[in-house]
Amino acid sequence: MSAPAPGEAGATRICPHCKTTILQSSAVCPACRGHLRFDAATNDAGQRFIPLQVEGTLRGDEQGSFEYTMVVVIRNERGEEVGRHVAGVGAVLPGQSRTFSVTVEAVPVTAKTRRRH
């Protein structure tokens, strides 16, 4: 599968603030929340929706500490892995907890494929 060309749905670029790969259409970096563009044509906040949001909490108990690795995996319609990212690692001690949230933000393709002249 080839990468989308610039200006096409799914095209990416590097955030100038944090160097994370983001969608070319992004007006705000989802990783560092740095503003990238301020023009009205890229303001997709009104069209943005969240088709998936999952949250869960791990709690340490009297049995002892444990380590964790949070891995995010993306698969296509054929079940093939198209992305894998270690989002974080750490440990939970007795009496501690960690809450993990995964959110997928989406914008209709028509908003993403606007070309700037």
Secondary structure, 3 states (H helix, E strand, C coil): CCCCCCCCCCCEEECCCCCCEEECCCCECCCCCCECCCCHHHCCCCCCEEEEEEEEEEECECCECEEEEEEEEEECCCCCEEEEEEEEEEEECCCCEEEEEEEEEECCHHHHCCCCC
